Amino acid sequence: MAMIDPASLESIEAPAMHIPDGFVSGPVAGVGFVLAGVAIGFAVWRTNRTIGERFVPFMGVMAAFIFAAQMMNFPVAGGTSGHMVGGALAAILLGPWAAMIAMTAVVGVQALVFQDGGLAALGANVFNMSVVACLVGYVVYTAFIRFSHIAPWVRYVAAFAAAWFAVELAAIACSIELALSDTSPLTVALPAMVGVHAAIGVGEGLITVAAVAFVTATRPDLLVAQVPVMED
Amino acid sequence: MKLQHYLGLLVVGIGIAVLITFFSPLASSEPDGLEKVAENEGFIQEAEDAPYEVIADYVLPWVDNEDVGTILGGIIGVLIVAAITLIAAVVLWRLRGAQRPTSSGGGPGQP
């Protein structure tokens, strides 16, 4: 077998949740593409039916912001860093379906242009960071926002919780993919990923709250149609 | 669809994203979540290098100064991502009539 050159390891980037090629097996990568493809197809269909004119520029702005925010790795405990995923923020502001399209543009460009996340692993990465993060973020946000009549700040609690759970569930999905690929057993990968991302999720939550507060303060008109957009 | 009606939103919004990239050289270079777990649990060596590199690690390759290269790489990424998402959104908006429910009465049927 080939010897591993230790120096080459330093050049390998495997950012917070972007799976590089080699971590997922062929079947897991294939299932990732199928699941991501079905979800994105549904998201395109839904967005096509519900998109409002103001969503068009807002989707582009959100995708641009999330790409930039993902570059800003912040330190968390124990010589580890993390960066925003942004799925919950996008889902809160755009609804889950338009959010998935914006997130897929981000994750796709990261893989194809920036070599951040593998090509074979792209389906799994889109599934984790676009599909899982957006859906979980949206479900948690809408569950909490029901109580926003009690006090306006509940929406910020909702945004924080949505972001934290979105990151954790995406990390759990990533662990399951690693385990199914025989890269790392679930008993090892799951607690490690959940533990690290519990801390990263706090950063994600704070950035999400700040971004929701910023949009609320500057362009409340963009928020008006948000929550009821999805549910029939 | 007149995107120029939204020029202010687009310029300010994408401008904020570009502004964030100016701080990207300050980003932590510690291994992050999955990378740290892979190091600790001993499967980091499974990672394979990409078959090709365009702007690997967000650093524009032909720029000598790494900070400048990172900022420029970030700006390029912001513009590409914004353009792709805007094009997708404009297309979805243009084609929206085809699948709009014809009546606002009753709920949409199950597909």
Interface residues (C-beta under 8 A of the other chain):
Chain A: I4 S8 L9 S11 I12 E13 A14 P15 A16 M17 H18 I19 P20 D21 G22 F23 V44 W45 T47 N48 R49 I51 E53 R54 F55 V56 P57 F58 M59 G60 V61 M62 A63 A64 F65 F67 A68 A69 M71 M72 N73 F74 P75 G78 G79 T80 S81 G82 H83 A98 I101 A102 A105 V106 G108 V109 Q110 L112 V113 F114 Q115 D116 G118 L119 A171 C174 L178 T183 S184 V188 A189 A192 M193 V196 H197 I200 R219 D232
Chain B: M1 L3 Y6 L9 L10 G13 I14 I16 A17 V18 I20 T21 F23 S24 L26 A27 S28 S29 E30 P31 D32 G33 L34 E35 K36 V37 A38 N40 E41 F43 I44 Q45 E46 A47 E48 D49 A50 P51 Y52 E53 V54 I55 A56 D57 Y58 T70 G73 G74 I76 G77 V78 L79 I80 V81 A82 A83 I84 T85 L86 A88 A89 V90 L92 W93 L95 R96 A98 Q99 R100 P101 G107 P108
